[in-house]
Amino acid sequence: MTLTQLRYLVAIADAELNITLAASRVHATQPGLSKQLKQLEDELGFLLFVRKGRSLEAVTPAGVEVIGRARAVLGEANNIRTYAANQRRESQGQLVLTTTHTQARFVLPPAVARIKQAYPQVSVHLQQAAESDALDLLSQGDADIAIISTAGGEPTAGLAIPLYRWRRLVLVPRS
């Protein structure tokens, strides 16, 4: 089993079982991706997908489990690469911040400018989303950091760190 096979497996799941689309997303050929999938299934000794002819129709229960574990393994492999780059003092890559329109437009630009100045090799992307969508993007791995302002309690997913407090006043006429 290789990281490439796991990456292809996750790509197929993310492409809603469309092997051609998955191959395109991972810059592989469709036959090459299919071959790697077959080799992975042969090594595991069970099918990851239900097939109908040459098409994938559904993910098997075992496939659901393996895809989840493959995502975790790929995430850890990426963490190791990032750690190694940090050890070599190679601060490069991409940082995706997801946040609300107000934060992206009025609050974060100075902070993003400081990040870009301190780490010119890091590409910073602001992704605007509603607060609930921002948390979904974070949990799906489509964002590195979510900056939200909740009126309720702390979010249940991830690590929530208070960033700053807003000072709000009510203004009324003197008369």
N, C-alpha and C positions, 0 to 999 in steps of 0.2 A: 504494500500500500504506500502510495506516495502523496506528498502534498498536492501535486498537480492533479491526481485523481480526486482528491477531496475538494479541490478548488472547482474542478469540472462538475462534480456532484452538486455542490452548492449552487453553481451557476445554472444548472438544469432546474433545480427547485425554484430559484429566483426568476427564471424565465418561464415559469408556469408550465414546465415540462416540454417546452419548445426547444428541441436540441439545436436546430439551426440558429435560433436567436441566442441560445447559451454559447454556442461555438463562436458566434460573432462577438459576444461580450468578452470572452476570454482570449480572443485573437487566435483561435484554433480552427481547424477544419471540422466539419460535421462528422466525417468518417473517423477522424482521429479521436474526437470526443467520444463517439459511440464505442470505439475500440477500448478506450481507457475505462469507460463505464463497465463494459463487459468484463474486462480484466479484474476490476474491483469486485464486481459481483461474484466472479469465479473464486477469487481469493477468500471472500467472506463466506461463500457457500450458500448464499440465499439471494433472492431478487430484492432489489431496492424499489423497483417500480412495477406496476401492473401494466402489461403491454396489450395493445390491440393491433395486431398486424405489426407494422414497423413503427407505430407511434406509441408514445408513453401515455397511458390513460390516467394513472393515479399513483400516488406514493404508497407503498406497502407500510403496515405498522412498523416493521423493522426498519424500513427506509426512513420513516419519520425520526426514529431514534438515532440512526446513523447520521442523518443530515444535521441534527442538532449537535451531535458530538463533533462532526466535521467542522461546523461553524466555530465551536470552541477551540478546536485544535488550530484552525487557521488564524483565529484571533490571537492565540498564544504565540504562534510562529511570527506573526506581525509584531507582537510585543517584544519578542526576542530580537528581531531586526532593529526595532526602535531603540531598545536598550543598547545594542551593540553600536549603533550610530551615535548615541549619546556618550558612550564610553570613548569613542574616537573623536568626540567633540564635533560631530557632523550634524549640526542642527539644520536639517532640511526636511522637506516633505510638505504635507498639507495639513492645515488645521481648519476644521469645519465647525463654525459656531452657529447654532440655530437659536433664534430668538424672535421676539415679536417685532413688528414694524417699528414701534416707538423706540425700543432699545437699539435696534439696528441703525435707525436714522439719527437719533439724538444723543444716545448715551455712549455707545461703543466706538464710534469713529476715533476719538483720541486714544483709546486703549489699543485699538487695532493698529493705529499709526506707530505707537510705541513698540508693539510686537514686531512690526515690519522693520523698524529701525534697528532693533536689537538682534533680530534674526532674519536677515535679508533673504536667506535661502528657504524660508518657510513661507508657503503660499497660504494666506488667510482668506477664507471664504465665509461671508455672512449669509446665512440661509434664513429667510423670513418664514415664520410659521406661527399658527395659533399655539397657545401654550400646550394644549393636549397633543397637538401634532408634533411639537418640539420634543416632548417626552417620548413619543413613539419613534421619531427619527433617531433619538439617542439610543433607545433600547434595541433598535434594529441595526445599529452600527453605522447609520448614514450620517451621523454627526458625532463629533468628538466631545463637544461641550454644549449643553443647553442652558441658556440664561433666560430665566422666566421671572415674572413677578406675580406671585400667587397671593390671593386675598385669603385663601384657606390655609389648611395645615401644610406641612412639608410633603412633597411628593413621596410616594412609597417606593419608587424605583430609583436606583442609583444612589449616589452620595450627594446629599443636599448641603450646601455651605452658604450661609447668609453672606451676601456680597456687600450690600449697602442698604441703608434705610432711606425712604423717601420722607421728606418733611412736607406735610400737607397742612394747609391753613384754610379756614373758612373766612371769606371776606363778606362783610355786609355793610350797607350804607350806615353812616352815623345817625341819620335821622330816623 
